[in-house]
Amino acid sequence: MSPPTASTPQPSAEPPPPSCHALKLLKDQTALVTGASSGIGRAIAIALGQAGANVVINFFGQPDKALEVAEEVRRCGTRAITVPADVSDPQQVRVMFERTVDEFGGLDILVNNAGVQLDAAFEDLTLHQWQRVMDVNLTGPFLCAQEAVRLFTKQGVKPALSCAAGKIICISSVHEVIPWAGHVNYAASKGGLMLLMKSLAQEVAPRRIRVNSIAPGAIRTPINTAAWSTREACNDLLKLIPQKRIGEAEEIGRAAVWLASDQSDYVHGITLFVDGGMTLYPGFETGG
């Protein structure tokens, strides 16, 4: 099927049903995905389950949606639980990890996905908007990664499961490198997440703990419907994407499975951009 042209907005599509015949690259491992009740987090949780992992589905609000994700994971024969927690709260994070260990006996994969966006022109940006985005998008990954590193270090490598003692994947954004006027707090949080990931990767590599990021570009999720649901909005968005299509959340899920598996064991401290070429300066595709 040929890709849509810039003048044709892509129709909204329901996610494909889980593929229970996917390679079980993560068989018997346990994964914790923050912010997993919808959007990219939902797709990652389901993909990890399809790959054979048991999944802890963290959510903040939306308990019904979290339960639906858990049911999707269980359909492929793995276990899933839902755990409410605000990742910016140290006590709630500790309880979430304790619940994970109590239920599954340990942890092998952490996906730091939870994030918020509170936009405003810079001069109108409130301290609350700045602080809340930093708390969830940057402090949250710090708190969760800290608990995970402590646990991975204590567990050590379990050769029957993985070459690594543990894997941490941060869900960043193309805006860790692309400035974004009107979204200063969000872009700053993702730029900070990039160096949190890289500095942590450098520090824990000798312990066989792998740390990487995925930076999605324009992905079709409910939170950004306004960016692609009309012809005009879609045309404007596709100008920024050399592939001339919007990504699907399932594509981020597949990337997360690969980064969490032993197939990527020598991949460490990188940001994997899954963006259709958005970071290729598309304004210069005709020579500038």
N, C-alpha and C positions, 0 to 999 in steps of 0.2 A: 504494500500500500504506500503510495507516495505521501510525503509529509504535507501538511496544510500549507497553503501559500500565505503570504503576509496579509492578504485581503480576506482570508477566510478564518474566522475564529474557530478554535477547536471546540467541539461539543463537550459538555460535561459528561464524564463517564464514571460509572460505578466501578469500584475496585474489583479486579478479578477475584474469584473464589480462591481460598487457600489451596496451594498445590501440596498435597500430603505426600507426593512422590518425589519431592525435592531431595537433593543429596543431603544426607544427615551429617553435615560437616561439624555440627555442634552436639552430637548425640550425648545425652546424659549430663551435659553441662547446665549450669544455672546462670541465668541472665537477669539483671535488674535494669529496667528501662524507666527513666523518670519522664513524667508528662506523657504517659502512654495511652491516655484515654481517647485521643483523637489525632487526626492529621498524620504527620510524619512519625510521631511516637507510636501511634497505633500500627502503622505499616511495619515499623521496625520490630515491634513486639511479635506480630504475626509471622514475619519472615524468620525470626529467630526460632519460634516454635516450629515452623515448617522444617527448619534445619536440625531439629531434634533437641533443642534446649527447653528446659523448664523456665518459665518466665514469671518474674515478679513485676506486676503492672502498677506502677505508682501513678497516683492521680491527685489533683487538688480541685475538689468540686467534681461534678459529673460522675457520681458513682455508678449510675446505670450504664453509661457508656463504657466505663472501665470493666464492668461485668460482661458486657458484650464482647469486648476484646479478649477477655479471659476465656470465654466460651469458644471463640474462633481458634485460639491457641490449643485448647483441649481437643478440638476436633481432629487434630493430627496426632493424637496419642501422647502428648506431653502434658505436664502439669502446669497450672497457672494459678496464681493468687493475686488479689488486688490489695494494695496498701495505700491508704491516704497519707499524704505528708506534704507540707510546704518545705521545699528543698532549701529555702533560705533560713530555716529554723534548725539550729544544731541539735536540739533535743528530739525533734521529730525525725531528723535524719538518722540519729542513733537508733531510735526505736524501729525505723524502717529496716535498717541493717540487722538488728537483733531478730526481727520477725523473719527475715530472709534466712538467717542461719538456723533459727528454730524449725522452720518448715522444710528446708532443703539440705541442711547440714553444712552449708558453705556457699561460696559465690565464685564464679569464674569470669563473668563479663559484666561490666558496668557501662551502660549507655547514658551519658549525661545529655538528655534531650530537652528537659523542661525549659521553657523560655517564655518571655512576655515582650510585648511591644506597646509602648505608650508614647505616641508621636505628638510632636508640637514643633512649631518654629522655635529656633534657639532662644530668642528673647522672651518667648512665652513658656518655655519649658520650666515646670515647677520642680522644686527640690524633691517632692514626693515622686514625680514621674522619673526623675533621674535615679533616685535611690532604689525605687522598687525594681526597675530594670536591672540595675547593678546587683541587687540582692538575689534575684532569681537567676539571671543569665551568667553571672560571674561568681558570686559567693556560693550559690547552689552547687555548681560543678566543683568548686574547691572543697566544700564540706563533704560531698558524696565521694569525691576522689580520695580524700584523706581517709575516710572510713574504709574504702575499698583497698587502698594501699596497705593499711594496717592489717586487714584481713588476708590479703594475698600474701603478704610477707610471713604471716603466721602459718598459713596453709602450705606454702612452698609449691613446687611443681608436682603435679599429679600426672605422671607420664601416660597413664591409661586414658586420660581425658584430653590433655593438651601439652604442647611443648613449652607453654608459658605458665607462670604461676598465676597470671591474671591478665585480663585485657580491659582497657578503658578506652571508650570511644566518645568523644565530645561532638555534639552536633552544633556546628558553627554556622557560618553563612558566607556567601560571597562578599558580604560587607565586612568581613575581617580584613579585606584588602581594598574594596571599592568604597570610597567615601559616599555618604548618603545624606544630603542636605534635608533637613526637616526630621531626621531620625538620628540625631547626634548621640543620644543615650544608647540606642540599640547598636549602632556601629561601633561605639567605644567599647561596649560590653563584649562584642565579638572580637574586636582587635585584642582586647585583654585576654579573652579565652584562648586565642591563638598562642600567646606567649606563656600562659599558664600551662597549656598542653605541652609545648615544646620544652619548657624548663623542667616540668615534671618528668617528661620522657627521658631527658638527659640524666636526671637524678636516679630514677628507679630502674634503668636498663640493666644494671648489674644483677638485680634481683629477679630477672626474667619476667618483669612486668612490662607489657607493651602498652603504649599510649599513642593514640592517633586521633585525628578529627575528620569529620565529613563536613564539607561546606556545600549545602544545596544552593542552587540558583532559584529560578522561578518554578515552584512546584505547585501543582493543582491540589489545594487543600481548602476546606471550608473557610479558614481564616482569611484567605486572600481572594475570595470569589470576585470581589469588585475589580480586581486586576485583569480578569480574563473573561468575565461573563458576557460582556457586550462586544460588538464588532470593533467599536472605536478603541476600547480599552485593550482588547487583544492585539489589535494592529500596533498600538503604541508599545506594548510589551514585547512583541515579536521582533521589533526593531533592535532590541537589546540582546537577542539570542541568535547567534549565527546558525544554529540548527533549525530555527524557525518553528519550534514547537515548545510547548510547555511540558515540563517533567512531571512524572507521576510519583506519588509517595512510595509506591512499591519499588521504584528504582533506588531510592535511598535505603530501603530495607535490604535489598540484595547487596548493596555496597557494605552495609553494616555486617551482614553475615560473613562476607569475604574477609573484612578486617578483623572479625572476631575469631576466624578460623586459623588453623595451622597453615593453610595455603598462603597466608600473608605473614608468616612468622618472622621474616627478615624486614618487614615494613614497620618502621618505628619513628615516631616524632614527625609525621607528615600530615598535611591537610590534603585530603582527597576531594577535589572539586568535582561535583556532580551537577553541572550547570549548563549543559548544551553549548558551552563556549562563551558564556557571559563574561568571563574574565579575560577574553581575548581582544578587548577594546574594539567591539563591533563597529564603532563609528569609523574605523579605518579600513573596513573590509573592501572598500573600493579605492583604497590608496590615500584616503584622507583629504 
